[in-house]
Amino acid sequence: MAVPAEPEAADAGGGQLLGRLRSRLPGLSGALRQVAEVILEDPEWASRATIVELAERSGTSSATVTRFCRTIGVGGYTELRVGIATDLGRAAQAGWEVGIGADVLPDDPIDRVMRTLLAVDVRAMQETAAALDLRAVEAVVTALARARRVDFYATGGSAAVLEDMQLRLHRIGIASWTWSDVHNGLTSAALLRPGDVAIALSHSGTTTETVEMLAQARRSGACTVAVTNFVPSPITEVADHVLSTSVREPSFRSGAMSARHSQLLVLDLLYLGVAQRIHEQATEAFSVTADAVATHRTPASGARPRHGGSLLSRVAAQTGEPGEEP
């Protein structure tokens, strides 16, 4: 099983402890889960509570709380409290509510809906960026840049997210396909070989079809990558590299929907990293594909063709459609 590298001593002083704890909650059980749930239910209280008070409220013992700290990579109870307090302080400074996620009610004005969405999505991306294992990102970028072919696996809305990534990689010369039908995906995965890459996206990490396709890719010898919000989870068991998002689930929309921006952040980082590695190939492919569809674009009145700017500025603006000029 591959797991993301834990920050040293949970980086309690660097914040984002609560985000990582939410991500790990499904993998905790029994008394350890009880401690985690009490902290997440009222982090402000937990940041002030003694170890005895936390043990009493969670129905456990001081020894269990100490074991909980070790399990999540925190050096001790003092570090746990510091990490919680740091997260709370940063949230307050940024003007966010740590407990944001209250329902968007039918009669809420649209400006409140917008502010709520913005706060939730920006916070999710900030927490994802802080917790992301950049060593794993570098390893995946290297594998993608060298790959003979790349498979993407997902179902439902997650497949739409991966289709965008697949089209962009295909555009810069990396042969890639997206599979959402499990039969077709398993067939493709069976034809992979060492040197190929398979990336699966599952917010929960438990989607059976997605796990099956990635597992088949691993049996075929491909480098396997899981993008998920929950570590550990079934999909991490069949992944060589795990790239985790850090998204809480507000009550007004599903966690999978809330995760979209964080997932795109991770995938965009991979895409730009690959574009850096194969700069010359990407530049040539970008130019050739743009020319191929040039006659299918209707220029705006007085518009002049634009081919300037760096490769990265162009690929960053790319939408995935070959005819789109940034």
MITORZA-124623 format. One line per 10 residues: number of its first residue (from 1); their letters; for each residue z, x, y of N, C-alpha, C. Coordinates in steps of 0.001 Angstrom, whole numbers, plus 500000, padded with zeros to 6 digits. Atoms other than C-alpha are relative to their C-alpha. Layout:
BEGIN
NUM) a) Z X Y Z X Y Z X Y ~ ...
***
This chain:
BEGIN
1) mavpaepeaa) 500000 500842 498799 500000 500000 500000 500000 500867 501237 ~ 500025 499270 498738 499145 501238 503447 500817 499241 501024 ~ 499238 500628 498920 501509 500555 506317 499833 500831 501246 ~ 500098 499241 498766 501286 501506 509971 501179 500931 500134 ~ 498906 499071 499780 503335 504516 510945 501008 499388 500940 ~ 498955 500510 499143 506676 503511 512370 500245 500957 501150 ~ 499624 499122 498922 507516 504847 515819 501316 500664 499669 ~ 498770 499296 500277 510260 507426 515702 501168 499186 500518 ~ 498799 500752 499674 513607 505646 515634 499673 498685 500705 ~ 500461 501273 499448 511697 502472 516478 499717 500053 501477
11) dagggqllgr) 500276 499854 498569 511184 503885 519972 500770 498969 500793 ~ 499191 501029 499360 514059 501725 521119 499964 500107 501502 ~ 500033 499836 498564 513938 503217 524552 498680 499623 500597 ~ 501327 500302 499489 510229 502426 524832 499673 498525 499986 ~ 500237 501428 500014 510598 498702 524311 499122 499577 498846 ~ 500860 500610 501006 508444 496371 522159 500686 499830 498657 ~ 499291 500179 501255 511144 496164 519488 499908 498547 499527 ~ 500054 501409 500378 511133 492356 519549 498628 499622 499450 ~ 501344 500278 500493 507379 492248 519090 499805 500499 498582 ~ 500121 499458 501359 507551 494494 516048 500854 499211 499018
21) lrsrlpglsg) 499119 500767 500871 510435 492476 514659 499353 498675 499615 ~ 500707 501238 500323 508418 489245 514900 498921 500241 498952 ~ 501073 499670 500927 505580 490934 513070 500533 500236 498590 ~ 499448 499660 501308 507864 492086 510250 500811 498873 499381 ~ 499134 501081 500484 509801 488822 509911 499573 499429 498646 ~ 500377 500585 501294 507686 487370 507039 500302 500909 498816 ~ 499727 499071 501089 508364 490516 504993 501472 500196 499717 ~ 498557 499900 500210 512133 490229 505324 500483 498807 499197 ~ 499472 501103 500802 514213 488118 502971 501515 500038 500000 ~ 498565 500067 500162 517753 486988 502378 500775 500282 501273
31) alrqvaevil) 499103 499722 498882 520458 488374 504636 499291 500734 501131 ~ 500714 499259 498954 518095 490718 506487 499187 499044 500864 ~ 500765 500986 499235 515908 487786 507501 500922 499163 500885 ~ 499048 500767 499202 518982 485880 508688 500364 500753 501277 ~ 499675 499192 498820 519877 488750 511032 498834 499979 500980 ~ 501183 499975 499139 516318 488923 512365 499819 498669 500718 ~ 500197 501321 499403 516129 485184 512974 501002 499734 501119 ~ 498995 500185 498953 519379 485183 514965 499610 500792 501248 ~ 500408 499174 498862 518093 488031 517168 498829 499360 500744 ~ 501189 500570 499370 514729 486367 517795 500283 498643 500637
41) edpewasrat) 499638 501297 499449 516331 482990 518432 500661 500124 501372 ~ 499298 499807 498726 518507 484353 521248 500152 501491 500287 ~ 499939 498551 499785 517618 487961 522132 500942 500397 501134 ~ 499106 499661 498898 519584 487838 525368 501447 500099 499513 ~ 498661 499930 500584 522764 487048 523468 500140 501230 499103 ~ 499936 498881 500937 521956 489646 520814 500125 501338 500714 ~ 499930 498727 499268 521569 492364 523452 501417 500306 500478 ~ 498628 499811 499540 525233 491840 524425 501025 499939 498861 ~ 499063 500249 501092 526778 490994 521047 500449 501287 499325 ~ 499529 498887 500822 528918 493367 519033 499429 499842 498600
51) ivelaersgt) 500524 500071 501357 527930 494174 515484 500727 498946 499184 ~ 499213 501007 500712 530734 491939 514235 499536 498601 500393 ~ 500452 501308 499530 529559 489019 516388 498636 499639 499419 ~ 501317 500259 500576 525969 489381 515172 500118 499675 498511 ~ 499792 500257 501424 527163 489519 511571 500550 498598 499780 ~ 499399 501329 500155 529279 486369 512022 498985 498900 500275 ~ 500962 501056 499667 526517 484368 513710 498907 499891 498952 ~ 501064 500016 501004 523977 485349 511051 500517 499710 498596 ~ 499420 500283 501307 526403 484655 508200 499893 501161 499041 ~ 500109 498809 500835 526197 488232 506960 501220 500887 500234
61) ssatvtrfcr) 498906 499057 499797 528335 491371 507299 499541 501138 500889 ~ 500346 498848 499168 528486 494436 509522 499149 500994 499219 ~ 500789 499083 500844 527147 496490 506607 498554 499530 499899 ~ 501364 500542 500070 524139 494160 506369 499252 500255 501304 ~ 500638 499740 498711 523435 494515 510087 499585 501468 500092 ~ 500335 498567 500013 523551 498300 509703 498781 500257 499112 ~ 501148 499844 500909 521145 498061 506751 498746 499433 500644 ~ 501121 500589 499286 518914 495808 508853 499416 500997 501003 ~ 500461 499002 499029 518742 498501 511554 499160 501078 499324 ~ 500758 498963 500727 517630 501095 509005 498666 499457 499518
71) tigvggytel) 501220 500600 500542 515065 498695 507528 498889 499917 501036 ~ 501031 500136 498960 513287 498171 510849 499774 501310 500747 ~ 500263 498681 499424 513432 501876 511719 500826 500336 501218 ~ 499111 499724 498873 516282 501801 514244 501159 500870 499514 ~ 498977 499050 500417 518823 504619 514128 501383 499407 499831 ~ 498679 500596 500093 521842 502363 514576 500091 498764 500869 ~ 499856 501260 499276 523254 499239 516160 499872 500185 501516 ~ 500126 499750 498558 523503 500789 519618 498532 500060 500406 ~ 501438 499916 499712 519786 501624 519523 499347 498633 499923 ~ 500537 501349 500119 519050 498072 518393 500245 499216 501287
81) rvgiatdlgr) 499679 500719 498766 520834 496617 521412 499207 500547 501189 ~ 500770 499392 498917 519129 499094 523746 498545 499533 499950 ~ 501385 500438 500145 515721 498149 522349 499805 498561 500437 ~ 500086 501412 499598 516369 494430 522804 500120 499877 501513 ~ 499778 500070 498555 517704 494930 526334 498796 500536 500770 ~ 501184 499432 499351 514677 497083 527225 498873 498986 500029 ~ 501040 501030 500046 512289 494355 526086 500291 498888 501007 ~ 499623 501067 499074 514199 491741 528073 499800 500430 501449 ~ 500135 499494 498640 514244 493916 531186 498559 500099 500434 ~ 501409 499879 499648 510533 494625 531086 499361 498637 500185
91) aaqagwevgi) 500552 501345 499870 509739 490955 530560 500399 499379 501334 ~ 499527 500569 498741 511883 489941 533523 499305 500649 501188 ~ 500650 499279 498910 510348 492641 535727 498560 499534 500179 ~ 501402 500440 499937 506863 491396 534874 499881 498525 500328 ~ 500044 501413 499661 507842 487826 535615 499724 499098 498822 ~ 500219 500797 501186 507544 486647 532009 501316 499453 499469 ~ 498858 500475 500767 509937 484514 530000 499849 500546 498607 ~ 500078 499495 501368 510780 486183 526713 499768 498852 499033 ~ 500161 501135 500894 510928 482750 525151 498816 499129 500349 ~ 501129 500833 499582 507619 481575 526621 499301 499404 498785
101) gadvlpddpi) 500615 500679 501117 505748 479175 524444 500373 498536 500001 ~ 499686 501414 499889 507095 475847 525623 498713 499199 499978 ~ 501190 500831 500119 504697 472971 525022 499283 499855 501334 ~ 500816 500417 498859 501836 472414 527402 499902 498487 499880 ~ 499908 501447 500095 502473 468755 528088 498745 499322 500537 ~ 501227 500695 499573 499710 466162 528604 499877 499835 501506 ~ 500079 500215 498557 500647 465696 532255 500218 501272 500817 ~ 499841 498741 499267 501021 469391 533146 498767 500261 500860 ~ 501159 499648 499159 498819 470458 536081 499272 501200 499415 ~ 500830 498963 500611 495975 472766 535149 500428 501396 500420
111) drvmrtllav) 499585 498672 499580 497408 475645 537206 501170 500492 499153 ~ 498900 499583 500872 500564 475632 535058 499470 500384 498616 ~ 500617 499674 501287 498454 475563 531894 499381 501394 500057 ~ 500642 498695 499855 496492 478551 533196 501038 501117 500024 ~ 498975 498958 499910 499644 480527 534062 500673 500237 498648 ~ 499388 499866 501320 501139 479814 530640 499088 500767 499059 ~ 500963 499296 500847 497993 480909 528822 499911 501473 500369 ~ 500117 498626 499542 497716 484036 530936 501212 500819 499582 ~ 498780 499275 500347 501341 485007 530364 500068 500296 498507 ~ 499946 499824 501457 501130 484488 526599 498993 501047 499539
121) dvramqetaa) 501046 499098 500477 497828 486335 526148 500195 501431 500508 ~ 499776 498653 499471 498626 489262 528443 501177 500654 499289 ~ 498840 499440 500694 502016 489721 526825 499619 500436 498585 ~ 500418 499658 501360 500440 489673 523359 499196 501295 499979 ~ 500800 498773 499958 497934 492363 524344 500856 501217 500349 ~ 499105 498897 499645 500648 494503 525959 500818 500430 498789 ~ 499172 499670 501158 502830 494299 522853 499156 500598 498878 ~ 500898 499436 501008 499862 494958 520577 499664 501454 500317 ~ 500344 498633 499594 498860 498050 522562 501178 500946 499785 ~ 498824 499141 500127 502419 499374 522510 500322 500316 498545
131) aldlraveav) 499624 499812 501402 502846 498934 518754 498864 500534 499134 ~ 501158 499612 500807 499337 499895 517599 500094 501451 499542 ~ 499979 498656 500579 499173 502913 515295 498677 500702 500355 ~ 501228 499356 499521 496661 505104 517135 499464 501038 499020 ~ 500497 499091 501043 496491 507594 514273 499127 499235 499014 ~ 500822 500829 500881 495204 504781 512074 498695 499621 500688 ~ 501213 500317 499246 492749 503798 514809 499022 501161 499943 ~ 500863 498813 500044 491392 507363 514939 499367 500161 498624 ~ 500522 499863 501361 491018 507427 511155 498905 498974 499719 ~ 501002 501044 500210 489113 504135 511140 498739 500286 500809
141) vtalararrv) 501154 499643 499170 486856 505251 514000 499169 501080 499312 ~ 500705 498918 500710 485991 508420 512065 499232 499448 498809 ~ 500661 500580 501172 485204 506406 508935 498797 499152 500406 ~ 501107 500841 499539 483022 503939 510865 498822 500837 500484 ~ 501066 499149 499466 481071 506686 512600 499198 500680 498894 ~ 500672 499323 501113 480223 508236 509214 499467 499029 498959 ~ 500270 500968 501060 479691 505013 507253 498514 499776 499758 ~ 501351 500399 500378 476506 504210 505363 499790 498530 500344 ~ 500039 501412 499660 477271 500519 505793 501422 499496 500181 ~ 498696 500573 499699 480131 498337 507008 499988 498513 499671
151) dfyatggsaa) 499813 501418 500283 481317 494985 505669 501185 499468 500800 ~ 498893 500683 499336 483473 492558 507650 500303 498721 499222 ~ 499599 501175 500764 485474 489844 505866 501008 499163 500793 ~ 499062 500925 499370 487170 486771 507337 499535 498586 499699 ~ 500369 501399 500163 487209 482999 507135 500338 499246 501283 ~ 499678 500848 498862 487257 480233 509729 499754 500677 501331 ~ 500145 499434 498667 487800 481257 513341 500022 501512 500015 ~ 499959 498536 500048 488535 484846 512349 498623 500590 499761 ~ 501362 499517 500254 484968 485182 511108 499199 500079 501290 ~ 500717 499974 498724 483672 484336 514589 500375 501238 500815
161) vledmqlrlh) 499552 498793 499296 485756 487175 516034 499291 501226 499435 ~ 500629 498840 500631 484317 489643 513517 498492 500023 500192 ~ 501450 500026 499788 480728 488475 514040 499612 500722 501278 ~ 500265 499306 498747 480887 489758 517604 500053 501514 499792 ~ 499864 498573 500277 482090 493162 516404 498831 500508 499147 ~ 501093 499601 500892 479455 493283 513658 498693 500144 500756 ~ 501248 499939 499233 476606 492534 516072 499965 501217 500915 ~ 499974 498848 499096 477739 495231 518480 499822 501312 499246 ~ 500193 498779 500792 478004 497889 515776 498553 500098 499520 ~ 501386 500005 500458 474614 496861 514401 499077 500450 501123
171) rigiaswtws) 500822 499676 498840 473193 497233 517907 499933 501497 500271 ~ 500006 498557 499735 474187 500909 518123 499694 500811 498744 ~ 500547 499266 501134 472732 501774 514742 500883 500108 498784 ~ 499143 499976 501184 475562 501150 512264 499759 498722 499210 ~ 500348 501160 500816 474362 498841 509490 501262 499257 499584 ~ 498773 500741 500284 476948 496087 509173 499701 498529 499801 ~ 500152 501412 500317 477366 492542 507883 501364 499312 500036 ~ 498777 500805 500020 479939 489767 508243 499893 498963 498891 ~ 499980 500943 501107 480919 487671 505246 501199 499064 500138 ~ 498923 500988 499970 482924 484435 505444 500027 499159 498733
181) dvhngltsaa) 500046 500677 501300 481804 482886 502159 500492 500967 498935 ~ 499366 499068 500923 483932 484397 499404 499047 500488 498909 ~ 500934 499571 501054 481145 484451 496801 499049 501073 500527 ~ 500889 498994 499414 478720 486282 499082 500760 501270 500355 ~ 499201 498835 499633 481498 488543 500317 500359 500856 498806 ~ 499665 499239 501207 482582 489521 496815 498773 500729 499452 ~ 501244 499363 500459 478942 490226 495880 499709 501250 500824 ~ 500247 498845 499140 478528 492511 498881 501040 501094 499767 ~ 498933 499021 500206 481897 494194 498316 499805 500784 498707 ~ 500224 499330 501281 480936 494980 494725 498932 501077 500093
191) llrpgdvaia) 501081 499033 499839 477913 496925 495992 500359 501156 500926 ~ 499567 498883 499158 479900 499152 498346 500308 501218 499150 ~ 499687 498760 500722 480612 502745 497444 500782 500917 500931 ~ 499244 499078 499142 482679 505677 498702 499179 500422 501219 ~ 500685 499688 498752 481821 506406 502326 499700 498751 500812 ~ 500166 501263 499283 481349 502740 503193 501352 499543 500540 ~ 498766 500513 499393 483897 500804 505250 500018 498484 499898 ~ 499808 501447 500034 485269 497287 504799 501190 499646 500892 ~ 498948 500418 499072 487289 495592 507564 500239 498510 499819 ~ 499639 501401 500177 489145 492326 506968 500948 499570 501104
201) lshsgtttet) 499158 500544 498941 490728 490136 509616 500688 498738 499497 ~ 499212 501179 500367 493526 487720 508758 501288 500040 500800 ~ 498791 500021 499168 496195 486780 511289 501259 499968 499137 ~ 498816 500139 500846 498667 485747 508601 500094 501088 498945 ~ 500023 499011 501081 497596 488394 506109 500074 499381 498618 ~ 499823 500685 501280 497747 485758 503383 498783 499182 499564 ~ 501184 500787 500361 494265 484173 503343 499405 500542 498709 ~ 500352 499533 501343 493367 484391 499667 498596 500571 499932 ~ 501394 499544 500080 489591 484685 500085 499809 501347 500690 ~ 500137 498747 499262 489883 487452 502668 500636 501148 499235
211) vemlaqarrs) 499323 498968 500793 492356 489389 500538 499155 500388 498788 ~ 500822 499725 501183 490094 489051 497485 498793 500868 500348 ~ 501181 499222 499620 487041 490394 499318 500374 501448 500319 ~ 499588 498635 499673 488930 493398 500691 500437 500752 498746 ~ 499571 499369 501245 490451 494091 497283 498796 500479 499188 ~ 501211 499595 500719 486975 494166 495713 499359 501213 500659 ~ 500549 498840 499293 485773 496560 498403 500778 501269 499657 ~ 499188 498830 500355 488669 498873 497588 499693 500468 498583 ~ 500344 499625 501370 487853 498766 493877 498651 500701 499941 ~ 501324 499365 499965 484302 499784 494803 500041 501388 500634
221) gactvavtnf) 499854 498664 499429 485630 502889 496563 499845 500083 501496 ~ 500161 499991 498543 485122 501827 500178 501341 500241 500692 ~ 498813 499878 499155 487572 502671 502949 500339 498602 500504 ~ 499646 501374 499660 489480 499422 503521 500975 499950 501173 ~ 499216 500135 498768 490995 498272 506825 500433 498549 500154 ~ 499491 501349 499755 493201 495249 507507 500450 499876 501448 ~ 499519 500337 498662 493683 493724 510952 500816 498725 499834 ~ 499119 501127 500258 496694 491400 510769 501199 500041 500924 ~ 498806 500074 499155 499761 490245 512643 501278 500222 499200 ~ 498794 499957 500819 502124 490470 509693 499968 501163 499006
231) vpspitevad) 499859 498826 500864 503216 493680 507985 501446 500043 499510 ~ 501008 500034 501062 503864 493709 505114 499507 498579 499750 ~ 500583 501274 500420 501632 490933 503796 499000 500318 498895 ~ 500914 499717 501116 499219 490540 500850 498798 500857 500378 ~ 501207 499246 499657 496273 491956 502776 500293 501481 500225 ~ 499672 498588 499801 498118 495186 503618 500112 500739 498672 ~ 499886 499388 501319 498538 495782 499871 498674 500592 499527 ~ 501315 499526 500454 494783 496371 499503 499275 500749 501112 ~ 500607 499305 498860 494190 498269 502771 500415 501464 500034 ~ 499698 498576 499780 493933 502015 503300 500593 500212 501382
241) hvlstsvrep) 499498 499913 498618 494604 501499 507019 500333 498595 500496 ~ 499576 501282 499456 496488 498687 508748 500075 500104 501517 ~ 499953 500087 498549 495910 497802 512398 500653 498663 500330 ~ 499232 501227 499815 498529 495293 513469 499983 499526 501448 ~ 499814 500630 498703 498528 492877 516360 501470 499603 500107 ~ 498603 500401 499792 501813 491716 517868 500004 498738 500854 ~ 500190 501278 499321 501579 488047 518713 501068 499016 499553 ~ 499082 501081 500312 504283 485414 518906 499222 498701 499995 ~ 500732 501255 500129 503277 481849 518091 500588 498947 500922 ~ 499509 501062 499126 503711 479452 521011 499785 498648 499340
251) sfrsgamsar) 500050 501294 500675 504208 475838 520108 498776 499182 500372 ~ 501130 500834 499591 501124 474583 521956 498691 500395 499342 ~ 501201 499637 500745 498584 476405 519796 500401 500901 498845 ~ 499670 499243 501196 498461 478163 516438 500068 501496 500295 ~ 499916 498551 499836 499320 481816 516035 498638 500654 499913 ~ 501339 499428 500151 495762 482540 514887 499213 499882 501291 ~ 500693 500176 498734 494414 481101 518131 500591 500917 501069 ~ 499336 499149 499017 496980 482998 520192 499644 501467 499806 ~ 500259 498597 500325 495964 486222 518453 498627 500486 500433 ~ 501389 499612 499761 492314 486187 519554 499871 501193 500951
261) hsqllvldll) 500154 498929 499033 492700 488413 522625 500531 501326 499459 ~ 499456 498773 500585 494860 490917 520756 499077 500549 498922 ~ 500958 499556 501009 492389 491027 517882 498791 500654 500651 ~ 501143 499424 499294 489537 491643 520316 500352 501344 500630 ~ 499564 498719 499457 491572 494416 521943 499887 501091 498945 ~ 500062 499023 501092 491873 496193 518591 498547 500309 499638 ~ 501394 499792 500397 488205 495674 517703 499204 500707 501095 ~ 500680 499306 498896 486983 496733 521158 500356 501481 500023 ~ 499572 498600 500037 489019 499923 520838 499244 500757 498911 ~ 500776 499374 501076 487333 500672 517513 498547 500202 500421
271) ylgvaqrihe) 501413 499948 499600 483891 499908 518939 499742 501120 501009 ~ 500190 498961 498988 484259 502136 521983 500268 501385 499422 ~ 499741 498717 500648 485754 504899 519846 498801 500477 499202 ~ 501205 499652 500764 482708 504797 517562 498874 500405 500947 ~ 501054 499681 499032 480343 504769 520572 500185 501406 500566 ~ 499732 498630 499545 482041 507958 521789 499571 501021 498958 ~ 500281 499042 501078 481640 509655 518407 498506 500186 499761 ~ 501444 499916 500282 477929 508840 518039 499217 499761 501288 ~ 500528 500253 498656 477026 509021 521713 498479 500023 500051 ~ 501459 499883 499912 473415 510187 521313 499317 498901 499200
281) qateafsvta) 500585 501059 500837 472618 507789 518453 500158 498642 500664 ~ 499740 501294 499368 474209 504887 520308 499126 499804 501236 ~ 500827 500085 498802 472346 505667 523530 498561 499660 499642 ~ 501379 500252 500417 468985 505749 521745 499858 498586 499440 ~ 500069 501334 500598 469721 502597 519737 500116 498915 501062 ~ 499816 500971 498927 470882 500766 522839 498699 499823 500777 ~ 501251 500049 499239 467657 501639 524660 498894 499316 499202 ~ 501061 500562 500842 465367 500766 521735 500169 498500 499833 ~ 499776 501425 500210 466986 497390 521102 499806 499208 501285 ~ 500214 500675 498723 466923 496504 524799 498514 499825 500270
291) davathrtpa) 501444 500073 499790 463213 497312 524999 499361 498966 499076 ~ 500597 500892 500992 462514 495255 521845 500041 498543 500443 ~ 499871 501398 499582 463672 492036 523497 499733 499804 501486 ~ 500187 500057 498540 462732 492826 527084 499078 498867 500429 ~ 500963 501033 499620 459828 490355 527086 500564 498592 499843 ~ 499383 501315 500213 462193 487521 526119 501039 499670 501052 ~ 499072 500257 498913 464203 487739 529301 499217 499600 501251 ~ 500617 500419 498741 463301 485931 532504 500763 500645 501139 ~ 499270 499306 498934 464179 488231 535405 500322 499079 501156 ~ 499622 500773 498814 466056 486742 538317 499108 500405 501158
301) sgarprhggs) 500861 499730 498856 464118 486527 541555 500479 501235 500749 ~ 499668 498782 499267 464048 489952 543180 500813 500997 499213 ~ 499171 499092 500794 465983 491528 540311 499193 501211 499584 ~ 500640 498770 500448 465197 495089 539339 500671 500446 498709 ~ 499414 499543 501259 465704 496553 535860 501091 501027 500266 ~ 498896 499055 499845 468961 498438 535489 500202 500734 498690 ~ 499775 499193 501196 469224 501283 533029 500978 501125 500281 ~ 499081 498926 499652 471726 503469 534831 501380 499786 499428 ~ 498631 500096 500470 475372 504075 534143 500179 500704 498679 ~ 499704 499295 501243 477082 505777 531249 499858 499063 498823
311) llsrvaaqtg) 500064 500803 501212 476777 504630 527674 501221 499106 499901 ~ 498775 500780 500170 480406 503518 527661 500060 498837 500966 ~ 499987 501120 499060 479941 501407 530774 499083 498896 499516 ~ 500916 501009 500507 477029 499665 529087 500541 499313 498753 ~ 499493 500626 501217 478627 499133 525692 501239 499189 500287 ~ 498808 500772 499655 481817 497920 527340 499622 498632 500524 ~ 500434 501276 499445 479843 495187 529081 499178 499190 499025 ~ 500878 500639 500956 477787 494346 526011 500653 498775 499373 ~ 499487 501213 500608 478197 490836 524594 499635 499887 498539 ~ 500423 500086 501384 476542 491525 521267 498570 499531 499871
321) epgeep) 501389 500424 500040 473134 490108 522157 499127 501138 500503 ~ 500810 498846 499609 470469 492844 522252 499354 499859 501354 ~ 500682 500151 498717 468840 491340 525309 500901 500059 501202 ~ 499076 500038 498872 471955 491382 527423 500112 501371 500650 ~ 499788 498790 499229 471929 494044 530093 501291 499856 500794 ~ 498765 500113 499247 475324 494783 531638 499730 499934 501500
***
